[in-house]
Amino acid sequence: MKYGKSMKQYLLFNITAEVESVPNIDNTKLAEEVLAYQKRRSEDPTNTQFEDTILLTPYGSEAKKLISYMSKFGEDSYHLSMNGFWSQIHHPLESTDTHYHGGNATKSWVYYVKVPNNSGDLVFLLDDKDDRSPKPSFKPVEGEFIIFDSYLRHKVTKNMSNDIRISIAGDFKV
């Protein structure tokens, strides 16, 4: 008896993320805006929001232009509404632990403001015990954003550069 001749195959994981550029954003000004106000979203170092900073979006700012663009993008592309946004400043040797965006989030996004060489990649995991090697990862590019399903666990590898890395992230919901 020969096994496997009638065995069916099923693709179990076909998860995608999309990457796109944002036009007409001055990343130098945007970096200055992020650095001018570095208030943390949480003062509790055990909270995942401890490493995030509040992003101010006053009228006429680059941050306001970016958030307006991303909000319209979410509505037009996915029929989703903005569900919050924040900034991250990774100093040398800093990283972000594995997490996911639960709650009401459907899609999550990260826009890259300042990305020195070797300042950390976005790595995706199926769960906390994911031991695949190499893991799917994304090398950030200044001026681009990546959007992915919010349930995906992800982390940012250590910033091995001698400079800060700045990104802005957010979530969309139904």
C-alpha positions in Angstrom: 0.0 0.0 0.0 1.4 3.4 -1.0 0.5 6.3 1.3 0.1 9.9 0.3 -1.3 9.5 -3.3 -4.7 10.9 -2.4 -3.5 13.2 0.4 -4.7 16.8 0.1 -2.6 19.7 1.0 -3.8 22.9 2.7 -2.0 26.2 3.0 -2.3 27.1 6.6 -0.6 30.4 6.8 -0.8 33.1 4.1 -0.5 36.3 6.0 0.5 39.5 4.2 1.5 43.0 5.2 1.4 45.9 2.8 4.1 48.6 2.5 3.6 52.0 1.0 5.3 55.5 1.0 3.6 58.6 2.3 3.9 61.6 0.0 4.8 65.2 1.1 6.0 64.5 4.6 9.1 66.3 5.8 10.7 63.6 8.0 13.3 66.0 9.5 10.5 68.3 10.8 8.5 65.3 11.9 11.4 64.0 13.9 11.9 67.4 15.5 8.1 67.4 16.5 8.4 63.9 18.0 11.5 64.8 20.0 10.1 68.1 21.3 7.5 66.3 23.3 8.6 63.0 24.8 5.9 62.2 27.4 5.4 58.5 27.8 2.0 56.9 27.3 2.5 55.0 30.6 4.9 55.5 33.5 4.7 51.8 34.4 7.7 50.0 33.0 5.8 46.7 33.0 3.1 48.2 30.7 3.7 47.8 26.9 2.9 51.5 26.4 5.9 52.5 28.6 8.1 52.6 25.5 5.6 54.7 23.5 5.4 58.5 23.6 2.3 60.7 23.0 2.2 62.2 19.6 0.9 65.8 19.4 -0.8 66.8 16.2 -1.3 70.6 16.2 -2.8 72.2 13.1 -0.1 72.6 10.3 2.3 70.1 11.8 3.9 67.2 9.9 2.4 64.9 12.5 -1.1 66.2 11.7 -0.4 65.7 8.0 0.7 62.1 8.6 -2.2 61.2 10.9 -4.7 62.7 8.4 -3.1 60.8 5.6 -3.2 57.5 7.5 -6.7 58.1 8.7 -7.9 58.6 5.1 -5.9 55.6 4.0 -7.5 53.4 6.5 -11.0 54.6 5.6 -10.4 54.4 1.8 -8.4 51.1 1.7 -10.0 49.0 4.4 -13.2 50.9 5.5 -11.6 51.2 9.0 -11.4 54.1 11.4 -8.3 55.4 13.3 -8.2 53.8 16.8 -5.2 55.6 18.2 -1.6 56.5 17.4 1.7 57.2 19.2 5.4 57.6 18.5 8.4 55.6 19.5 12.0 56.7 20.0 14.5 53.9 20.2 17.8 55.0 21.6 21.0 52.9 20.9 20.6 49.4 22.4 16.8 49.7 22.9 14.3 47.3 21.4 10.6 46.5 21.7 9.4 43.3 23.3 7.0 40.9 21.6 3.4 42.1 21.7 0.3 42.4 19.6 -2.5 45.0 19.4 -5.6 43.5 20.8 -8.9 45.0 21.9 -10.7 46.8 19.1 -7.8 46.9 16.7 -8.2 45.3 13.3 -5.1 46.6 11.4 -2.0 48.1 12.8 0.6 50.3 11.1 4.0 51.7 11.6 5.5 54.8 9.8 9.2 55.2 9.8 10.4 58.8 10.4 14.1 58.2 11.1 15.9 54.9 10.5 19.7 54.8 10.8 21.5 51.8 9.4 21.3 48.8 11.8 18.7 50.4 14.1 16.3 47.5 14.3 13.9 45.4 12.2 10.2 44.6 12.7 9.9 40.9 13.3 6.7 38.9 13.2 5.9 35.8 15.2 3.0 33.4 15.2 2.9 33.1 19.0 5.2 33.3 22.1 6.7 29.9 21.3 7.5 30.5 17.6 11.0 29.0 17.1 11.1 29.3 13.3 14.4 30.6 12.1 14.6 33.0 10.4 11.4 34.7 11.4 9.5 36.9 8.9 10.9 40.4 9.3 10.7 43.8 7.7 13.6 46.2 7.3 12.2 49.7 7.8 12.7 52.5 5.3 12.3 56.2 6.1 9.1 57.6 4.6 7.3 54.2 4.3 4.7 52.5 6.4 3.8 48.9 6.9 0.3 47.8 7.7 -0.6 44.4 9.1 -3.3 42.5 11.0 -3.4 43.6 14.6 -3.4 40.0 16.0 0.1 39.4 14.7 2.7 39.2 17.4 5.6 41.4 16.6 8.7 42.9 18.1 11.5 45.3 17.1 15.1 44.1 17.3 17.8 46.1 19.2 18.9 49.4 17.8 22.6 48.7 17.2 23.3 52.1 15.6 24.8 55.1 17.5 21.7 57.2 16.7 18.0 57.3 17.6 15.4 55.6 15.5 11.9 57.2 15.3 8.7 55.7 14.2 5.0 56.5 14.5 2.4 53.7 14.9 -1.3 53.3 15.2 -4.3 51.1 14.9 -7.5 50.9 12.8 -10.8 49.4 13.9 -14.1 48.5 12.4 
